[in-house]
Amino acid sequence: AQTVTQSQPEMSVQEAETVTLSCTYDTSESDYYLFWYKQPPSRQMILVIRQEAYKQQNATENRFSVNFQKAAKSFSLKISDSQLGDAAMYFCAYKTGANSKLTFGKGITLSVRP
Amino acid sequence: EAGVVQSPRYKIIEKKQPVAFWCNPISGHNTLYWYRQNLGQGPELLIRYENEEAVDDSQLPKDRFSAERLKGVDSTLKIQPAELGDSAVYLCASSPRRLGGLAGTGELFFGEGSRLTVL
């Protein structure tokens, strides 16, 4: 079975600084996708960034980028120039290419200090 | 375009009472998901529909939970009877298929959730 592990329950970052959120996963599949989702307090979950396993280049979306280490099964999210609006729970998630099932990690709570 | 709509947003019930949650996915999205999210935890899949067919309900406690997706659009999740441990946020999400009928690339669109408190 595929698993997604987020071992850090909480992190804090100073506004305008950079923070990295960690995630590891376990799978025997070769075709899969990895995601970071953001869930602000009392608001709906939204997709932050997506990485296809077959792509060697790390995905980037504005201030958000990933460090995808396929051999190590590691998938970390880097947030640059942190803003107050980045405060939320962040979930790492995994999906095989074969079906639409999405498996989430336990999440990490990110706080941003002004 | 309207997003995923869920109701009710909040529900407080006594244990052993029934409760139902409703979800209207984004128009044209054929895959619909129900997740349960306990406080401070990640969402856990309860059931996944492809159109009107439940293709993954292995995590649905079938003794008390039931779900349906009539005509492959709206969906209802029911709990009867509710237990104290059912207190959680119930999230509905939908996703589109890729061209050619392939499984989607994984972006799920979530509703705001239904927060259930069982007393």
Interface residues (C-beta under 8 A of the other chain):
Chain A: V4 Q6 Y33 F35 R43 Q44 M45 I46 L47 R50 E52 F91 A93 K95 G97 A98 N99 S100 K101 L102 T103 F104 G105 K106 G107 T109
Chain B: G3 V4 T31 Y33 Y35 G40 Q41 G42 P43 E44 L45 R48 E50 V55 D56 L91 A93 S95 A103 G104 T105 G106 E107 L108 F110 G111 E112 G113
